[in-house]
Amino acid sequence: MTNKEILEKAIQKATENNFKWGKQWLTILDNTDSNVFINNQLPAILYNHDFAKALWGEHIIETGDIEVINNAEFLIEFSAWQYHLQQMVIADDPIKYLGENI
């Protein structure tokens, strides 16, 4: 899947999940045929928390990791959108991660 196809798929899914497109984001919708991936960087919309919520939802993901606080163990949990957004940001290839997880 090309970068353009990944972006189009992400936009489609967010739109289907009722993402509210503000003026600042509409140029991305209008310009998906252009090279929106400058120097292989994701457009800012993909780091937007509301956009991430529309892509991945707010259900809870248990990472399997445990944090110890005052000798008590806690299972680490994230909202799906927070988990995937964090993983995308730290991925070696964020665009590839996005494409594999939408």
GITA-V557776 format. One record per helix or strand of 2 or more residues. SS is the DSSP state (a for helix, b for strand). FROM is the first residue (numbers start at 1). TO is the last residue. If there is no record, write none. Layout:
# GITA-V557776
ss:SS from:FROM to:TO
ss:SS from:FROM to:TO
This chain:
# GITA-V557776
ss:a from:3 to:16
ss:a from:23 to:30
ss:a from:38 to:40
ss:a from:44 to:47
ss:a from:49 to:56
ss:b from:60 to:69
ss:b from:72 to:79
ss:a from:80 to:90
ss:a from:94 to:100
